């Protein structure tokens, strides 16, 4: 039993990662008699579920990000350290940030996941994924550059490839991306071009299983598919991607093999654990699963190291039913909060029952007007689902100024279908479009000389 | 005299550049019986006067940008072409975009200016300027990384250099940057760090002439200087920068030479004409001034080429008094609109009196609460000037959805002093900070082992 008088040197908690798991742990410890150091390689918390809105030009990165220091500025027991952890020493109880050693009494590892190409890492160049702000800006650049290039292209076959968007993976991110791109093409950009008809855009959503949104109830998958089709999305289930290279996606449906000519391919399929998983395995001997996720104990600690916890997408927690908990924000939040509570209990010499995830449901947005919500006891679709989706997402955006701005942006885009953030930025802004087949540029009508 | 019946092939106007000059020309031609092609290397119009708000984390790039296609979507006679013009052929009347030739009857060149280091181009690496969205994001990265590095630095001398910000140039951009950084340090970030006191930040504003805001009335320069000093900015006038290298700015004040140790140096001093100025000089024989600006005729055309116009920052128009018009947005807007009107008059066989700039005043913001406004007949300071500044800037933001969001962001930041967009993004996100002098990282208090 530890004496909790003020003159005691406080217990040191180190948290690696400022995503949902790490940040919710830190916030839940803000009034505890501990010192907290939160280490992240970025200076902001990112609301990842809305990244697809950045990728499709509806929101700006800052709208869905909150500076970690400002989220935690009132937690006076908490320091934020900007840096990347490259090693852990469980014996000396410290983590290494570059050449700096940061000592801990309790360690919470919450470094999440990155996208995985199932061993085909060369696909990344042709089919970028969506995990960081930079990913979203790159996706946004590709989407809007494709329309620009199509406007200049005179060869109808090449033009069709430029106006074909393939999204690999029919989970929430894939469904939301497909819906947003279809709306972009048929509504937002409709009046903007002079030579192409953007409503001829083809959006394909490829899913390996037999329905989109596999974690949802089957009837909601059907609703989602119907909503996507109403937006013009070509939904292909039971479809495997076997090859991706520049402009060509090869798919397999049963025994059929097909090639799709598409300039823009977006990856919303597999994820794998971040690099900290491997470090933990090497340094502590803990087991990990095929995706690199760390197998955790019922209290989210790792075997033989009761003062090291793993939460969020990096953890494989399979103590409720056989399947590990999914890599979604609510799981990470609840795990972070559980560990924070457990640390405080332990400091009093007490303990907690094992972690239990309370599933409050799943939800996904399809375009700007439809959504599906599966709360277990009730299933919502259409406008009410859309409104509920909006409410939940805004509610969980951490800082109020973001909430307000995002809400207004959404209400605005709901009524106008506008997407103001469709900036093409980045290193190669004007990537030269192949012009071999292009005639000299000809304005729509012939010219008339000016009398000066 | 030209016959204007509908079956006539329309007159082809090509505009290079979608800044204030080019965009206002295009908009003023939207109902005219001409075809317009607007060529820009970016797909958006940028509201440059607010770029400093992006650089200091108050606004996002998309808040001050409007997609050119959407601004011009209702101008059915106008096409937008994304690309960079690399040559002009005034004899064949065409411009080259890569290998594409775009023919014109009338050409409007509005490619603006970029920052100039007065021949010391190697300073750019140490003292970035502020002309593009990428510039602003790089400036934002440097500003916020400096605070992060200071938080980690244990050597007090190095820490002071990290907390020293030098802004070169006391024009509106320099004044606005200095005020914003001072407020950031003393207000926004005050509670965010645990080891540094951000209010010890030193912000220096260096100006070569004898007062800041030289184009304004002297009493407003005094007000601006007093407001800056109240915010803690160290204003140094009659100060020349003679050398910039990593961490050191060398200045000359009279005969005194001093060195300032500063990690972050921001350039808000000279500008020079964009590359199109040189192409025009070579291809048409038109004269240019020392800054590369093209000398224009009283009707903004260039000598010997009445169908080529230059407007905005690229033009040197000195027909009203001896001094050329300044490179500010109102000049560019009025020039663009004048040329649009002149083209329409010429098509009717008429003409216009020479261009005359109507100076409606100058304004600058100092921090979030003070501004100076010089309307000629009236001079405003303090809250009214701030409100007026806000109103004018919001009024001229091209698209309404941006206006609404920016207004709310501002009202919010006015009341909370928050700056939500302080993301550190870009290629080298976690630039390793030199740690030679650093001790091993030590949490604020000593540690207490956990009883598990």
HADDOCK unambig.tbl for C-alpha pairs under 7 A between the chains (distance, minus, plus):
assign (segid A and resid 1 and name CA) (segid B and resid 451 and name CA) 6.98 0.50 0.50
assign (segid A and resid 9 and name CA) (segid B and resid 445 and name CA) 6.48 0.50 0.50
assign (segid A and resid 9 and name CA) (segid B and resid 446 and name CA) 5.51 0.50 0.50
assign (segid A and resid 9 and name CA) (segid B and resid 447 and name CA) 5.49 0.50 0.50
assign (segid A and resid 9 and name CA) (segid B and resid 448 and name CA) 5.41 0.50 0.50
assign (segid A and resid 10 and name CA) (segid B and resid 447 and name CA) 5.73 0.50 0.50
assign (segid A and resid 10 and name CA) (segid B and resid 448 and name CA) 5.39 0.50 0.50
assign (segid A and resid 11 and name CA) (segid B and resid 447 and name CA) 5.58 0.50 0.50
assign (segid A and resid 11 and name CA) (segid B and resid 448 and name CA) 4.62 0.50 0.50
assign (segid A and resid 11 and name CA) (segid B and resid 449 and name CA) 6.32 0.50 0.50
assign (segid A and resid 11 and name CA) (segid B and resid 450 and name CA) 6.75 0.50 0.50
assign (segid A and resid 12 and name CA) (segid B and resid 447 and name CA) 5.92 0.50 0.50
assign (segid A and resid 12 and name CA) (segid B and resid 448 and name CA) 6.97 0.50 0.50
assign (segid A and resid 41 and name CA) (segid B and resid 430 and name CA) 6.40 0.50 0.50
assign (segid A and resid 43 and name CA) (segid B and resid 423 and name CA) 6.66 0.50 0.50
assign (segid A and resid 43 and name CA) (segid B and resid 424 and name CA) 6.39 0.50 0.50
assign (segid A and resid 44 and name CA) (segid B and resid 423 and name CA) 6.46 0.50 0.50
assign (segid A and resid 60 and name CA) (segid B and resid 60 and name CA) 6.53 0.50 0.50
assign (segid A and resid 60 and name CA) (segid B and resid 62 and name CA) 6.46 0.50 0.50
assign (segid A and resid 62 and name CA) (segid B and resid 60 and name CA) 6.47 0.50 0.50
assign (segid A and resid 62 and name CA) (segid B and resid 420 and name CA) 6.70 0.50 0.50
assign (segid A and resid 62 and name CA) (segid B and resid 421 and name CA) 4.81 0.50 0.50
assign (segid A and resid 62 and name CA) (segid B and resid 423 and name CA) 6.85 0.50 0.50
assign (segid A and resid 66 and name CA) (segid B and resid 420 and name CA) 6.50 0.50 0.50
assign (segid A and resid 67 and name CA) (segid B and resid 422 and name CA) 6.73 0.50 0.50
assign (segid A and resid 67 and name CA) (segid B and resid 423 and name CA) 6.85 0.50 0.50
assign (segid A and resid 69 and name CA) (segid B and resid 192 and name CA) 5.12 0.50 0.50
assign (segid A and resid 70 and name CA) (segid B and resid 192 and name CA) 5.76 0.50 0.50
assign (segid A and resid 73 and name CA) (segid B and resid 191 and name CA) 5.56 0.50 0.50
assign (segid A and resid 73 and name CA) (segid B and resid 192 and name CA) 4.80 0.50 0.50
assign (segid A and resid 79 and name CA) (segid B and resid 194 and name CA) 6.27 0.50 0.50
assign (segid A and resid 82 and name CA) (segid B and resid 148 and name CA) 6.85 0.50 0.50
assign (segid A and resid 83 and name CA) (segid B and resid 430 and name CA) 6.39 0.50 0.50
assign (segid A and resid 100 and name CA) (segid B and resid 440 and name CA) 5.26 0.50 0.50
assign (segid A and resid 100 and name CA) (segid B and resid 441 and name CA) 5.74 0.50 0.50
assign (segid A and resid 101 and name CA) (segid B and resid 440 and name CA) 5.56 0.50 0.50
assign (segid A and resid 101 and name CA) (segid B and resid 441 and name CA) 5.78 0.50 0.50
assign (segid A and resid 102 and name CA) (segid B and resid 441 and name CA) 5.56 0.50 0.50
assign (segid A and resid 102 and name CA) (segid B and resid 442 and name CA) 6.84 0.50 0.50
assign (segid A and resid 105 and name CA) (segid B and resid 449 and name CA) 5.90 0.50 0.50
assign (segid A and resid 105 and name CA) (segid B and resid 450 and name CA) 6.29 0.50 0.50
assign (segid A and resid 148 and name CA) (segid B and resid 82 and name CA) 6.90 0.50 0.50
assign (segid A and resid 191 and name CA) (segid B and resid 73 and name CA) 5.59 0.50 0.50
assign (segid A and resid 192 and name CA) (segid B and resid 69 and name CA) 5.16 0.50 0.50
assign (segid A and resid 192 and name CA) (segid B and resid 70 and name CA) 5.79 0.50 0.50
assign (segid A and resid 192 and name CA) (segid B and resid 73 and name CA) 4.82 0.50 0.50
assign (segid A and resid 194 and name CA) (segid B and resid 79 and name CA) 6.29 0.50 0.50
assign (segid A and resid 346 and name CA) (segid B and resid 451 and name CA) 6.69 0.50 0.50
assign (segid A and resid 346 and name CA) (segid B and resid 452 and name CA) 6.32 0.50 0.50
assign (segid A and resid 347 and name CA) (segid B and resid 450 and name CA) 6.70 0.50 0.50
assign (segid A and resid 347 and name CA) (segid B and resid 451 and name CA) 6.57 0.50 0.50
assign (segid A and resid 349 and name CA) (segid B and resid 451 and name CA) 6.88 0.50 0.50
assign (segid A and resid 405 and name CA) (segid B and resid 405 and name CA) 6.63 0.50 0.50
assign (segid A and resid 420 and name CA) (segid B and resid 62 and name CA) 6.71 0.50 0.50
assign (segid A and resid 420 and name CA) (segid B and resid 66 and name CA) 6.50 0.50 0.50
assign (segid A and resid 421 and name CA) (segid B and resid 62 and name CA) 4.82 0.50 0.50
assign (segid A and resid 422 and name CA) (segid B and resid 67 and name CA) 6.75 0.50 0.50
assign (segid A and resid 423 and name CA) (segid B and resid 43 and name CA) 6.67 0.50 0.50
assign (segid A and resid 423 and name CA) (segid B and resid 44 and name CA) 6.48 0.50 0.50
assign (segid A and resid 423 and name CA) (segid B and resid 62 and name CA) 6.85 0.50 0.50
assign (segid A and resid 423 and name CA) (segid B and resid 67 and name CA) 6.87 0.50 0.50
assign (segid A and resid 424 and name CA) (segid B and resid 43 and name CA) 6.41 0.50 0.50
assign (segid A and resid 430 and name CA) (segid B and resid 41 and name CA) 6.39 0.50 0.50
assign (segid A and resid 430 and name CA) (segid B and resid 83 and name CA) 6.41 0.50 0.50
assign (segid A and resid 440 and name CA) (segid B and resid 100 and name CA) 5.23 0.50 0.50
assign (segid A and resid 440 and name CA) (segid B and resid 101 and name CA) 5.57 0.50 0.50
assign (segid A and resid 441 and name CA) (segid B and resid 100 and name CA) 5.73 0.50 0.50
assign (segid A and resid 441 and name CA) (segid B and resid 101 and name CA) 5.79 0.50 0.50
assign (segid A and resid 441 and name CA) (segid B and resid 102 and name CA) 5.58 0.50 0.50
assign (segid A and resid 442 and name CA) (segid B and resid 102 and name CA) 6.83 0.50 0.50
assign (segid A and resid 445 and name CA) (segid B and resid 9 and name CA) 6.51 0.50 0.50
assign (segid A and resid 446 and name CA) (segid B and resid 9 and name CA) 5.47 0.50 0.50
assign (segid A and resid 446 and name CA) (segid B and resid 10 and name CA) 6.98 0.50 0.50
assign (segid A and resid 447 and name CA) (segid B and resid 9 and name CA) 5.44 0.50 0.50
assign (segid A and resid 447 and name CA) (segid B and resid 10 and name CA) 5.70 0.50 0.50
assign (segid A and resid 447 and name CA) (segid B and resid 11 and name CA) 5.56 0.50 0.50
assign (segid A and resid 447 and name CA) (segid B and resid 12 and name CA) 5.88 0.50 0.50
assign (segid A and resid 448 and name CA) (segid B and resid 9 and name CA) 5.38 0.50 0.50
assign (segid A and resid 448 and name CA) (segid B and resid 10 and name CA) 5.39 0.50 0.50
assign (segid A and resid 448 and name CA) (segid B and resid 11 and name CA) 4.60 0.50 0.50
assign (segid A and resid 448 and name CA) (segid B and resid 12 and name CA) 6.93 0.50 0.50
assign (segid A and resid 449 and name CA) (segid B and resid 11 and name CA) 6.35 0.50 0.50
assign (segid A and resid 449 and name CA) (segid B and resid 105 and name CA) 5.91 0.50 0.50
assign (segid A and resid 450 and name CA) (segid B and resid 11 and name CA) 6.76 0.50 0.50
assign (segid A and resid 450 and name CA) (segid B and resid 105 and name CA) 6.28 0.50 0.50
assign (segid A and resid 450 and name CA) (segid B and resid 347 and name CA) 6.70 0.50 0.50
assign (segid A and resid 451 and name CA) (segid B and resid 1 and name CA) 6.92 0.50 0.50
assign (segid A and resid 451 and name CA) (segid B and resid 346 and name CA) 6.70 0.50 0.50
assign (segid A and resid 451 and name CA) (segid B and resid 347 and name CA) 6.64 0.50 0.50
assign (segid A and resid 451 and name CA) (segid B and resid 349 and name CA) 6.94 0.50 0.50
assign (segid A and resid 452 and name CA) (segid B and resid 346 and name CA) 6.37 0.50 0.50
